[in-house]
Amino acid sequence: MEVRVVGAGQLIVEIVAVGTELLLGQIVNSNGAEIAKRLAAEGFDTHYQVVVGDNLPRLVAALRDAARRADAVVISGGIGPTQDDLTREAICELAGRSMVRDAEHAAWIESRVRAQGRLPAPNVLKMADLPDEADPLTNANGVALGIALEHDGTWMFAMPGVPSEMIPMFENEVLPRLRIATGEPAVLVSRVLKCWGPGESSVADLLDYLYDSANPSVAYLIQNMEVLVRITAKAKSAQEAETLIAPMEREIRSRLGAAVYAADGVTVEQLVVAALRAAGWTVSTLERATQGRIGARLDNADPSGDVFAGAVAPGAAPALPPPGDVIVEVGPIGVDSGGAGTRAVAISVTTPGGGLARTFELGGDDETVREFAMVAGLHTLRLAVEEGEGP
C-alpha cells in the first residue's frame, strides 16, 4: 500500500509541453506522461494536456487558456539558449512582466564555460533570465533555471524539456510548491490489486457501478497482460484512508474472485517461488518464444537458489532436457494463419502432481509477443503449482 502526504484541497493542474518537434512526431511527449503520472499519485486533478510549437503568439495563447482553466500550469520545454526557446518570453508577455537576469547564476554559467576553454556566447547567458519577481527553480542536472511565478491567482512553473533535468526539478522544486498551495496537509493512500485473466474492458464492466466513487476512487491500468485496479483514498491519516479503502477492496475482490492474484508490490514470480519452496519442488524452463525470460524472472525472485534449477532457450538445434521437478515449456511463436493479427504460443507446465497446458493467441510484433508470452507462462506456472484452472 502506497502512502503519500499531500494537500487536502483540490488543485487543478494543466500540463503544457512546448516544442515543434513534438508536433512533428520527431520526439514522443514522454514528459507529459511523467508529469501526469506524478500529479495523479499526489491527488492533483489534470483536465487538459496541451502541446504547442515554438511560436510566441500561439504559446502565449496556450498559456492564457491554461491559466483560465487551472490553478497551476506546469510547462516543459522552451527554456534553453536558442532562438526558438520562447517560454520565458511567453510568460513575460502573459503576465506583463519584464525580463531580468539572475546575476549570480549568469556568473556561474560564465565561469563554467570559461573553465571549458571557451568564451560565453550571449545566448548561453539567456538561461539565467527570468520574468521579473519570478522565483528561480534549481536545475540539478543542467544549466537553465526553472521558473515559478504566481499571476492572477494561477501558478506558472516552467521547466526544461530534457527529462533528466525536468524530472528532478519537478520532484524537488515544483511538487513541494503545489503541496503548499493546496493548504492543510492530508494523506493519500493507494492499494493496487493485480488481476490476471479477464481483460481491462471486462474488469471495468464488472466494476462499472464503483467508478463514480470519489473517495475512495477506482482506476484501471493495463500492464502487459495484467489489469491493475488502483483504489485511492484521501484522509487526515493513513489509518482513516485505509478504513475507506477496506470495504471497496472487499467488494472488488468479491466481484473479481480468483482473477485478483496479488496486491501492491507482490509479483507473480514471488508467489510462484514461495509455492514451489513450500511444496519442496524445483523448477526449470525450456523456452523458445520467450528466450529464457521466464527463467530470468524466477531467478531474480529466488536469491537463495534453492528453487530455480535453470533455463534452456534452444535455437534450431535440439536442447538437453531441463532438470527441475516442475518443467515449464514454451513453444515457438506461431504464424498468423487466420488473418486475425494474432499468433499462437503454446505453454505447458508439468508438475509431480499433474500439469496444465494452454495455447495463447497473442498480438503485436515479435518483442510484444515475447513479453506477453512471458507473463502468460508465469501465470500458467502459478496456476499449475496451485493446482487450479484459474479464470
N, C-alpha and C positions, 0 to 999 in steps of 0.2 A: 504494500500500500504506500502510495506516494503522498507526502505531506509537505505543503509549502505555506509560508507566511505571506499573505497578500493584503491588499487594501479591502476594506469592507464595502466601499462604494462601487457602483458600476461605472466603468470608464470605457468609452468607445474610442478605439484607436484605428486610424486608417493608415494603410501602407502604400507608399508611392515609390516605385522603382524607376530610376532615371537612366536613360541610355538608348540611343538609336539602335545599338547592336542588339538590344533585347527585342525591339520591334521587328528587326530583320531576321530574327531567329538565329543569329550568329552565336548568341550566348543564352542559355536557359536561365530563367529568373529563379535561381535557387535561393537568392536572398529573401524573396517574398515568402517562400515556403518556410525557411528557417525562422524568420521573424514571426510569421503567423503561428507556427508551432509553439514558440516560446510564449507568445501572448496568450494563447489558449491555455497553456499549462498554468499561467498566472491568474486565469479567471477573467481576463480582459475580453471585451467584445470587439470583433472586427467585422464590419459590414461591407467594406469595399477594399479591393486592391486595385491600384492603378499603375499602368506602365506608360511612361511618356518619354518622347525622344529628347534629344539635345537641342531644344528650340525654346528660347526665352519666353516669348508670349504664351506658348502652349504650356510650358512648365508653370508659369505664374498662374494661368487659368486652372491648371490641375490642382495646385496647392490651395488656391482660393476655394475651389469646390470642396476639397477635402476638409479645410478648416471650418467650412459651414456645416459639414456633416458630422464631424468628430470632435472629441475633447482633446485629442492629441494626434499629431501626424508624424509618422516615422518615415524618413526618406533615406534611401540608399542610393549612392552614386552621385556623380556630378560635383565632387569637391576636390578633384585633383588639380594639377597645374596647367592643363592645356586650355586652349581657347573654347573648346566645346564643353568644359566643366562649368555649368551655369547655375548650380543650385544656390550658391551664396548670393548671386545677383538676383535670383528669383525671390528668395526670402526677403532681401532688402527691398525690392520693389513692392512685394505684397504688404510688408509691414511698414513701409515708409521710412526705412532706416538708411543711414549712410554706411559705407563700408569702413571699417577701422582695421588696423594691423596690430596683432599681438606682438609687441616689440621683443619680448623675451623669447617667444617661440621662433620669431624670424631670425634672431641672433643664433639660436640653436641650429636652425636649418643651415644658416650661412657657415657656421663652424663645421658642421658635418660635411658639407660639400667641399669646403677648403681642405679638410682632412683627407679627402679623396684625391687631392691634387687638382681640383677644378675650381673655376670661378662660378659663383651662384648666378644663374640667369634670373631675370626679373620674374618670369612666370613661376619659378620654383618657390619664391617667397610668397606667391599668391596663397599657398597652403597655410599661411599664418593669418589670413584675413578672415574677419568675422563681421556680421551685422552689428551695428552699434548696440551696446548693452546686452549682447548675447553672452552666454556662458560657454567657454571652450570645453570640449569633451576630449579627454586624453586618448590618444591613439597609441596603444601599447605595442603595435607591430608595424607602424608606418609613420608617415610624416604629416599628413594632412590632419589638422584639428577638426574634430566634430563640432556641431553647433547645437545649443539648446536655447530656445527663445520663446517666451510667452508673448502672444499677441492677441489682444481682444478675447482673453479667456481660453485660448487654444495654445497648447504647447506644440512647438515645431522642433523636431530633432533631425538633424542631418548627419549622415554617417558615410564613410567611404563605401564604394561598391565592391571592393576586394573582400571576399568572405573572411579571409584570415585577419583582416583589420576590422571589418564590420561586426563580426560575432562577439569578440571580446568587448568592443565598445558598447554594443547593445546590452550585454550582460552586466558590465561593470559600471556603466555611466547612465544608460537610458532607463533600464528596468528599475533601479533604485528611485529615480525621479518619478516614474509612473506610480510606483507603490506609494510614495509620499503624497502624490496628487489625489489618491483615492480616499485618503482620510484615515479613519481608525483601522488599525491592523486586524486582520482576521486570518483564519486558517483554511486553506483549500486542500482537500483530501481526495485522492483518486484511487479507485480499485479497478484493475483491468482483468476481466475474465477472458480466458483464451478458449476458443472453440475450434473444433475440427469436425468436418462432416458437411453440415449444411452451408450453403453459400451465403454471401453477405445479404442478398435480397431476401433469402428465406429467413435469416435471423431477424432482419428488420421487420419482416411481415409478422413473425411470431411475437415480436415485442412492440408492435406498432402502437398499442394503447399506452405504452410507457413513454413515448417520445416527447409528449408535451410537458412532461415533468420538468420544472425549472430548477428545483433544489431538493434532491439531487437531480442532475441531468444525465442523460444517456446518449452516448455517441458510438459510432461504429467505424472500424478501420479494417480494411483487408490487407493482410500481410502474407505474401506468397499464397498458400492455400488455406491459411488460417484466418478466422474472423476474430477480431478483438472487440470486446464490448467494454467501453470505459464508463464507469459510474463516478461522477464528480459531485462533491458536496462542499458548500462553504458554510462555516460556522465560526463561533468565537473561540472554539478549542478543537483539537483533534478528536477528543472523545465525543463531543457533540456531533461533529461531522461524521464520524464512524457510526454513531447512532442513527443518523439519517440514511447512511448507505446500507446498513444491515438489512432492513426489510426489502429494499429494492434488489439487493443481491439475492436474497432468498427467492423472490418472485422470478427473477431471471433464471436462476438455476432450476427452479421448478418447471419453467416453460421449456428450457433447452435441454434438460436432462443430461444424458451422458455425453452430449456434444461439448459441454464445458469440461475440459480435461485438466486445467490448471488456472492459477491466478497470479497476477503481478509478474515477478521475475523468474518464476519456475519455468524451466524449459522441458520439452518433450524428452530430450535425451537424458536429462537428470532423472526424470521419472522412470525411464527405461532402465538406466543403470541401477537405480535403487531397487527396482523389482527383480532384476536379474541377480543382484547380490543377495537379496532375501531368499531367492529360490536356490542359490548356490550354483548358478549357471554362468558359463562364459558365452560370449557372442563373437562371431566373426562375419565378415561380409564378402560377397562376391558381386562386384558392381561393374556393370557395363555402362548403362546410360549415365549413372551418377559419378563415375570415375573416382570412387573412393571417398566421396563427400560424406556419406553416412558414417563411414568408419572414422573420419576425422572428427565429426561431431561427438560420436561416442567416446573417442579417445580423450577429447577435451573434458568430457564430463566424468572421466574415470581416472583422476590423478594417481590413485594407488596402483592402477594397472592390474587389478585382480579380476576384472570383468571383461574388458575388451581384449580379444585374442588376436586381432589383426584383420586387415582388409586386403582383398585381391581385386585389382582393377585390370582385367585382361584386355588385351588388344585383339588382334586377329588370331594369335596363337592360343592354343588351349592353356588353361591355367590349372595349377595344383589346387586340390580341394581345400577350402578353408577349414581350420581345426576346432572351432568352438562347439559347445553343446547346442547353441542356437545358431542357425545359419540364416542370414538374410541374402537373398539372391535377387538382383535387379537385372532384367533383360535389357537388350539394346533399344534405342529409340526406333519406333516403327515408322512406317511411311503413311502419308495421308492418302489412303486409297479411296476414301469415301467423299473427298472434297469438302469436308466439314471444317478444315483448318486445324484439326487436332491429330495427334499421333499417339499410338498406344505404347505404354510401357508396362510390362508385366513384372509384378513384385510378389515374391513368395517368402514366407518365413517358416522354417522348420524348427520345432522345439521338441524336447524329450517327451512332452505330453501330447503332441499333435502338430498343429500348424495353421497357417492362414495364407491364402493366395488370392490376389486381386489384380485386375488389369485396369489401369487408369488412362483415360483419354485426355491428353494434355495439349494445350495450345501455346503458341509462341515460337520463337526461334530456338535453336539448339540449347543455348545457355539458359533460357527461361524454362524449357522442358527439364533440363538437368536439375535446376533449383526446385521446381515443383515436385519432381520425382524423389528428390532427397527428403523433402518434408513428408511426402506420401509414404516413403519407405520407413521413416522413423515412426510414423503413426501406425502403420501396419505391424511393425515390430512391437510397439506398445500394446496394441490390442491382442496380438498373439500371445505375448507373455502374460497379459492379464486374463487370457482365455475368454475374451469377449469379442463378439462380432462388431460392436460399436454402431454408431449411427450411419 
